[in-house]
Amino acid sequence: MPQKITRTSKNTNCLEGVKCPKCGQEDLFKIGASVIVEVSDGGTEDQGGDYEWNEAAFCQCCECDHTGKLADFTTENWDRKKPKKKAEQAPDLERLHAALMKSHELFYKAQAGDSGDREHDAAVDLYAAVDDFNEPYLALLDAAKAAQSQMLQASRLFDEDKEYQTALQNLTEALGC
């Protein structure tokens, strides 16, 4: 939970206890909802029926575009600790990328000598290797975030599918969302 954003909410109806955990906005959200409408070949007749959603529904802040499950926007859930990752899981790609970029920068600055020195050549090789890693890593990260967003939007359709929900949860945790 962000430190400057309080858990108190002015909402007392449909959005009671709902607040953006990123910016604190609590007035307007996009929430993935289910509704039953009459449908004919000519289209739908929306009679203003009841809309339903649950804690697993997609939610997006209309102020800062932060997305997640509705549970993430519910202030009573903010103090709940996320499950710890198992030690046997692969290293966090984001931390790996940050460490590579830092070593890339420091090693290249620290190396001395002219071209042909082992240290200089190693620094140039490291610089090139990190550059080769950086572009696909950022593309993969963008693709993973897009997939997670699409999975969140579709999650209400797969409420009962435990495998889908587990995959969505794992991807969300891996992205730190």
Summary of the structure (lengths in Angstrom):
residues: 177
radius of gyration: 22.7
end to end distance: 11.8
largest distance: 77.0
contacts: 425
relative contact order: 0.12
helix: 45%
strand: 12%
